Amino acid sequence: MRIGELSDLTGVSPRSLRYYEEQGLLVSTRTSGGQRVYPDSAVDRVNRIQALYQAGLNSSTIYEILPCMRDSDGYPSEIADEQLTKDLHRERDRILQQIAAQKETLKALDQVIRNADLDRTKQ
């Protein structure tokens, strides 16, 4: 598929897709005219990259993690080494702290909403 189609299927801009390639996160082949062509599996890979970015990981960490994640066949192509595993434990702890903080924020928002709803029902 061409870059525009991959962009449409994933909601990721062509500019970001080109950036993913520059960072070694995504691979394409080229037509004789120089246009990028991606395999169908690129949709899942881009979605995975997006999820990792949304979790706060940077491109170099994502680059290290991707080969260790299960591919479409269900098997990782690599196993994380000791240092990467330690780094991932730190990332996991950071994400868990973010989740806890977001849960607290959600509780506060819920309380404000409940108070507002109660106040309106009293009027």
C-alpha positions in Angstrom: 0.0 0.0 0.0 1.1 3.6 -0.6 1.8 6.1 2.1 -1.5 7.9 1.7 -3.5 4.6 2.2 -1.4 3.7 5.2 -2.0 7.2 6.6 -5.8 6.8 6.0 -5.9 3.4 7.6 -4.0 4.4 10.7 -4.8 8.1 11.1 -1.1 8.9 11.2 0.1 11.7 8.9 2.4 10.9 6.0 5.0 13.2 7.6 4.9 11.0 10.8 5.2 7.8 8.7 8.3 9.2 7.0 9.7 10.1 10.4 9.1 6.5 11.6 11.1 5.3 8.6 13.9 7.8 9.4 14.0 6.4 12.9 14.1 2.8 11.7 10.7 2.0 13.1 9.0 1.3 9.8 10.2 -0.1 6.5 9.0 0.4 3.0 10.1 -0.5 -0.5 10.2 1.9 -3.4 8.5 1.8 -6.7 10.5 2.6 -9.8 9.1 6.1 -9.5 10.4 6.4 -5.9 7.1 6.1 -4.2 7.0 4.3 -0.9 5.1 1.0 -0.7 4.3 -0.7 2.6 3.2 -4.3 3.4 -0.2 -4.9 4.9 1.5 -5.6 8.2 2.5 -2.0 8.4 -0.9 -1.0 9.7 -0.4 -3.1 12.8 3.1 -1.9 13.2 2.1 1.8 13.0 -0.7 1.2 15.5 1.8 -0.4 17.9 4.2 2.5 17.4 1.5 5.0 18.1 0.5 3.2 21.3 4.1 3.2 22.5 4.4 6.9 21.8 1.1 7.6 23.6 2.5 5.7 26.6 5.4 8.2 26.7 8.2 6.1 25.2 10.7 7.9 22.9 11.7 6.7 19.4 15.0 5.2 20.5 13.2 3.0 23.2 10.5 2.1 20.7 13.3 1.1 18.2 14.7 -1.3 20.8 11.4 -2.7 21.9 9.8 -3.4 18.5 11.9 -6.4 17.6 11.1 -8.0 21.0 7.3 -7.7 20.5 5.3 -10.4 19.0 4.9 -10.1 15.2 2.0 -11.1 13.1 3.2 -14.7 13.4 3.0 -14.5 17.1 6.7 -14.7 17.8 9.2 -12.0 18.7 12.2 -11.8 16.4 14.5 -11.0 19.3 14.5 -11.3 23.1 15.1 -8.3 25.3 18.6 -8.2 26.8 19.3 -7.5 30.5 19.8 -3.7 30.0 16.6 -3.3 27.9 14.7 -5.3 30.5 15.9 -3.0 33.3 14.9 0.0 31.2 11.5 -1.4 30.5 10.9 -2.1 34.2 11.6 1.7 34.8 9.3 2.6 31.9 6.6 0.3 33.3 6.9 1.9 36.8 6.7 5.4 35.2 3.5 4.4 33.3 2.0 2.9 36.5 2.7 6.2 38.3 1.0 8.1 35.5 -2.0 5.8 35.6 -2.3 6.3 39.4 -2.1 10.1 39.0 -4.7 10.0 36.2 -7.0 7.9 38.4 -6.8 10.5 41.1 -7.5 13.2 38.6 -10.5 11.2 37.4 -11.8 10.9 40.9 -11.6 14.7 41.4 -13.4 15.3 38.1 -16.1 12.8 39.0 -16.6 14.6 42.3 -17.0 18.0 40.6 -19.4 16.5 38.1 -21.5 14.8 40.9 -21.6 18.1 42.9 -22.7 20.0 39.8 -25.4 17.4 39.0 -26.7 17.5 42.6 -26.7 21.2 42.6 -28.8 21.3 39.4 -31.3 18.8 40.7 -31.9 20.9 43.8 -32.8 24.0 41.7 
